[in-house]
Amino acid sequence: MARRTQTVAVDDGGKMRILVDTRPDGLSLVVGESLHEVNETRGRLVVALLVASAGAVAAVLTLAWWPIRLGLRPLHQVEASASAISDSGLGDQRVQPV
């Protein structure tokens, strides 16, 4: 008894998965099922994964923004002090230690 499975195209443009079971007496049993629902489910899964991935990236960027901003605060203070020194000449302005 030989069994084989394969995917075949059908007239409506879809695909079907079939099982061909050849019996010892020479007769063959062919059973098939449309892959339409499988393909629809796969499409919905891809969309769901893309949306979830985009949401995860947005969440990570949002959560990372705050600590990065805190980490850059001393540099902004140095920039402001340097700008004040440049604008007023070399007066009493000093860069504060971090």
Secondary structure, DSSP 8 states (H G I E B T S, - for coil): -EEEEEEEE-TTS-EEEEEEEE-TTS-EEEEEEESHHHHHHHHHHHHHHHHHHHHHHHHHHHHHHHHHHHHHHHHHHHHHHHHHHHHH-SSS------
